[in-house]
Amino acid sequence: MASKQRAISRLVAQSGQMLLAHGAESTLVGDIMRRIGLASGVNEVEVALSANALVVTTVMDDHCITTTRSCADRGINMSVITQIQRICIMMEKGILDRSLAQEKLDAISPDRYNRWIVVVMIGLSCASFSRLAGGDWHVFMMTFLASACGMIVRQEIGHRHFNPFMNFAVTAFVTTLISAQAVLHQIGDQPTIVMASSVLMLVPGFPLINSVADMLKGHINMGIARFTMASLLTLATSLGIVAAMNISGVFGWVGQ
């Protein structure tokens, strides 16, 4: 019985660890962990979450097991979160038992889009913002070029596992330096829009949304931690932009 409870505790902890690592909000993490534990046969599951770790306690026949897991950031990936939710639902419906659920959980591998598709789509999204802001097609093309080049830099730095703050700062620096050429050479009707639109890919929207959701749902510590991380990423981006502006001597977009 104790070995079964240990296996269930490991399953619950692993699912929570993967959910946190790939960007799930705290309420969802705790809910899925409890549901998986109860579906596996334990009587009670208690979960405590922090910014980079989790603690889970399972109770089965008055026997208590507590385990702790560290949670490194693996990047936002909704595919992983969705797959874990499906495993949870199948366990609740009796389609999967604990051992099959463990096999499926171990088999989960984060899906990654082709890097060049990501570069093109990021370029198009930032360029579309420049059009919405009133830029012409020359502004559109320069925004596409600057943001696409910035995304390539971001991917290369990310693949080498540098600190994310350095990644955001260097990406913002390179993107702003390229987009400043539109102002220096007067490309398009409103070239300053290029500088403002090309760095929108660095806005940490998902962490900010999760931080507010966590705080509204009672996970104050997690919400503050995520908000702090998002704020530091924004600060790193701002430092990169300001450095590129000082080098290029172009500060016009600040007034946009």
C-alpha positions as CSV (number, residue, x, y, z in Angstrom):
1,M,0.0,0.0,0.0
2,A,2.8,2.4,0.9
3,S,4.6,1.7,-2.5
4,K,1.3,2.5,-4.3
5,Q,0.9,5.8,-2.5
6,R,4.5,6.7,-3.2
7,A,3.9,6.0,-6.9
8,I,0.7,8.1,-6.8
9,S,2.6,10.9,-5.1
10,R,5.3,10.9,-7.7
11,L,2.6,11.0,-10.5
12,V,0.8,13.9,-8.9
13,A,4.1,15.8,-8.2
14,Q,5.4,15.2,-11.8
15,S,2.2,16.5,-13.3
16,G,2.3,19.7,-11.2
17,Q,5.9,20.2,-12.0
18,M,5.3,20.0,-15.7
19,L,2.3,22.3,-15.5
20,L,4.2,25.0,-13.6
21,A,7.2,24.7,-15.8
22,H,5.2,25.3,-19.0
23,G,3.2,28.3,-17.7
24,A,-0.1,27.1,-16.2
25,E,-1.8,29.4,-13.7
26,S,-1.6,28.3,-10.1
27,T,-5.3,27.5,-9.6
28,L,-5.2,25.1,-12.6
29,V,-2.0,23.5,-11.3
30,G,-3.5,22.8,-7.9
31,D,-6.8,21.6,-9.3
32,I,-5.3,19.2,-11.8
33,M,-2.9,17.7,-9.2
34,R,-5.8,17.1,-6.7
35,R,-8.0,15.5,-9.4
36,I,-5.2,13.2,-10.6
37,G,-4.5,12.2,-7.0
38,L,-8.1,11.5,-6.1
39,A,-8.6,9.6,-9.4
40,S,-5.6,7.5,-8.5
41,G,-7.1,6.3,-5.3
42,V,-5.8,8.5,-2.5
43,N,-8.2,10.1,0.0
44,E,-6.7,13.6,0.1
45,V,-4.3,15.7,-1.8
46,E,-2.8,19.0,-0.5
47,V,-0.7,21.3,-2.7
48,A,1.5,24.3,-1.8
49,L,3.1,26.3,-4.7
50,S,5.9,28.8,-4.8
51,A,7.7,30.5,-7.6
52,N,10.1,27.7,-8.4
53,A,9.0,24.7,-6.3
54,L,5.9,22.8,-5.2
55,V,5.1,20.7,-2.2
56,V,2.4,17.9,-2.4
57,T,1.0,15.8,0.4
58,T,-1.1,12.7,-0.2
59,V,-3.2,10.9,2.5
60,M,-4.2,7.3,2.0
61,D,-5.7,5.1,4.8
62,D,-4.4,7.6,7.4
63,H,-0.9,7.3,5.9
64,C,0.7,10.6,4.8
65,I,3.4,11.2,2.2
66,T,4.9,14.6,1.4
67,T,7.2,15.3,-1.5
68,T,8.9,18.4,-2.9
69,R,9.8,19.2,-6.5
70,S,11.8,22.1,-8.0
71,C,10.2,23.7,-11.0
72,A,12.5,25.2,-13.6
73,D,11.0,27.4,-16.3
74,R,10.7,25.4,-19.6
75,G,8.9,28.1,-21.5
76,I,5.2,28.6,-22.2
77,N,3.7,25.6,-23.9
78,M,-0.1,25.1,-23.9
79,S,0.3,21.8,-25.7
80,V,1.8,20.2,-22.6
81,I,-0.8,21.7,-20.4
82,T,-3.6,20.4,-22.6
83,Q,-2.1,16.9,-22.7
84,I,-1.9,16.7,-18.9
85,Q,-5.5,17.9,-18.6
86,R,-6.6,15.1,-21.0
87,I,-4.8,12.5,-18.9
88,C,-6.6,13.8,-15.8
89,I,-10.0,13.6,-17.5
90,M,-9.3,10.1,-18.8
91,M,-8.3,9.0,-15.3
92,E,-11.5,10.4,-13.9
93,K,-13.6,8.6,-16.5
94,G,-11.7,5.3,-15.8
95,I,-10.1,5.1,-19.2
96,L,-6.6,5.2,-17.7
97,D,-5.3,3.7,-14.5
98,R,-2.3,5.0,-12.6
99,S,0.4,3.1,-14.5
100,L,-1.0,4.0,-17.9
101,A,-1.3,7.6,-16.9
102,Q,2.4,7.5,-15.7
103,E,3.4,6.2,-19.1
104,K,1.5,8.9,-21.0
105,L,2.9,11.6,-18.7
106,D,6.5,10.3,-19.3
107,A,5.8,10.3,-23.0
108,I,4.8,14.0,-23.2
109,S,7.3,16.0,-25.2
110,P,6.8,19.8,-25.8
111,D,5.8,20.5,-29.4
112,R,7.8,23.2,-31.1
113,Y,6.9,25.1,-34.2
114,N,9.4,25.4,-37.0
115,R,11.7,28.3,-36.0
116,W,11.3,30.0,-39.4
117,I,7.5,29.8,-39.2
118,V,7.8,31.6,-35.8
119,V,10.1,34.2,-37.3
120,V,7.8,35.0,-40.2
121,M,4.7,35.1,-38.0
122,I,6.3,37.3,-35.4
123,G,7.4,39.6,-38.2
124,L,3.9,39.8,-39.6
125,S,2.3,40.4,-36.3
126,C,4.5,43.3,-35.4
127,A,4.2,44.7,-39.0
128,S,0.4,44.4,-38.7
129,F,0.6,46.6,-35.6
130,S,2.5,49.2,-37.5
131,R,-0.2,49.3,-40.1
132,L,-2.9,49.6,-37.4
133,A,-0.9,52.5,-36.0
134,G,-1.1,54.3,-39.4
135,G,2.1,53.3,-41.2
136,D,2.3,52.8,-44.9
137,W,3.6,49.6,-46.6
138,H,7.3,50.8,-46.4
139,V,6.8,51.1,-42.6
140,F,5.2,47.6,-42.7
141,M,8.2,46.1,-44.5
142,M,10.8,47.7,-42.2
143,T,8.8,46.6,-39.1
144,F,8.7,43.1,-40.5
145,L,12.5,43.1,-41.2
146,A,13.4,44.5,-37.7
147,S,11.1,42.2,-35.7
148,A,12.0,39.1,-37.7
149,C,15.8,39.8,-37.3
150,G,15.1,40.4,-33.6
151,M,13.3,37.1,-33.3
152,I,16.2,35.2,-34.9
153,V,18.5,36.8,-32.3
154,R,16.1,35.8,-29.5
155,Q,16.0,32.2,-30.7
156,E,19.8,31.9,-31.0
157,I,20.4,33.3,-27.5
158,G,17.6,31.1,-26.1
159,H,19.1,28.0,-27.7
160,R,22.3,28.7,-25.9
161,H,20.5,28.9,-22.5
162,F,21.5,32.5,-21.6
163,N,19.8,34.3,-18.8
164,P,16.3,35.4,-20.1
165,F,17.0,39.0,-19.0
166,M,20.1,39.2,-21.1
167,N,18.1,37.6,-24.0
168,F,15.4,40.3,-23.8
169,A,17.9,43.1,-23.5
170,V,20.0,42.0,-26.5
171,T,17.0,41.3,-28.6
172,A,15.5,44.7,-27.9
173,F,18.9,46.3,-28.6
174,V,19.3,44.6,-32.0
175,T,15.6,45.1,-33.0
176,T,15.7,48.8,-32.1
177,L,19.0,49.4,-33.8
178,I,17.6,47.9,-37.1
179,S,14.3,49.8,-36.8
180,A,16.1,53.0,-36.2
181,Q,17.4,52.9,-39.8
182,A,13.9,53.7,-41.0
183,V,14.1,57.0,-39.1
184,L,17.7,57.7,-40.2
185,H,16.9,57.1,-43.8
186,Q,13.3,58.4,-43.7
187,I,11.7,55.2,-45.0
188,G,7.9,55.5,-45.1
189,D,5.5,58.2,-44.1
190,Q,5.9,57.7,-40.3
191,P,9.2,55.8,-39.7
192,T,9.1,56.3,-36.0
193,I,6.2,53.7,-35.9
194,V,8.7,51.1,-37.0
195,M,10.7,51.5,-33.7
196,A,7.5,51.4,-31.6
197,S,6.0,48.4,-33.3
198,S,9.0,46.1,-33.9
199,V,9.6,45.5,-30.1
200,L,6.0,44.6,-29.3
201,M,7.1,40.9,-29.5
202,L,8.9,41.4,-26.2
203,V,5.9,42.4,-24.2
204,P,5.6,39.6,-21.5
205,G,1.8,39.4,-21.8
206,F,1.3,35.8,-20.7
207,P,3.2,36.2,-17.4
208,L,1.4,39.4,-16.6
209,I,-2.0,37.8,-17.3
210,N,-1.1,34.8,-15.1
211,S,0.2,37.1,-12.3
212,V,-3.1,39.0,-12.1
213,A,-5.1,35.7,-12.4
214,D,-3.1,34.2,-9.5
215,M,-3.6,37.2,-7.2
216,L,-7.3,37.4,-8.0
217,K,-7.7,33.7,-7.1
218,G,-5.9,33.9,-3.8
219,H,-2.3,32.8,-4.9
220,I,-0.8,36.1,-3.8
221,N,2.8,34.9,-3.5
222,M,2.8,33.2,-6.9
223,G,1.1,36.3,-8.4
224,I,3.7,38.7,-7.0
225,A,6.6,36.4,-8.1
226,R,5.2,36.2,-11.7
227,F,4.6,40.0,-11.8
228,T,8.1,40.6,-10.6
229,M,9.5,38.4,-13.3
230,A,7.4,40.1,-16.0
231,S,8.5,43.5,-14.7
232,L,12.2,42.6,-14.8
233,L,11.8,41.3,-18.4
234,T,10.2,44.6,-19.2
235,L,13.0,46.5,-17.6
236,A,15.6,44.4,-19.5
237,T,13.7,45.2,-22.8
238,S,13.7,48.9,-21.9
239,L,17.5,48.9,-21.2
240,G,18.1,47.4,-24.6
241,I,15.9,49.9,-26.3
242,V,17.5,52.9,-24.6
243,A,21.0,51.6,-25.4
244,A,20.2,51.3,-29.1
245,M,18.6,54.7,-29.1
246,N,21.7,56.3,-27.6
247,I,23.9,54.6,-30.2
248,S,21.7,55.5,-33.1
249,G,20.8,59.0,-31.8
250,V,17.1,58.4,-32.6
251,F,14.6,59.1,-29.8
252,G,11.6,60.2,-31.9
253,W,9.2,57.3,-31.2
254,V,9.0,58.1,-27.5
255,G,6.5,60.8,-28.3
256,Q,4.3,58.4,-30.3
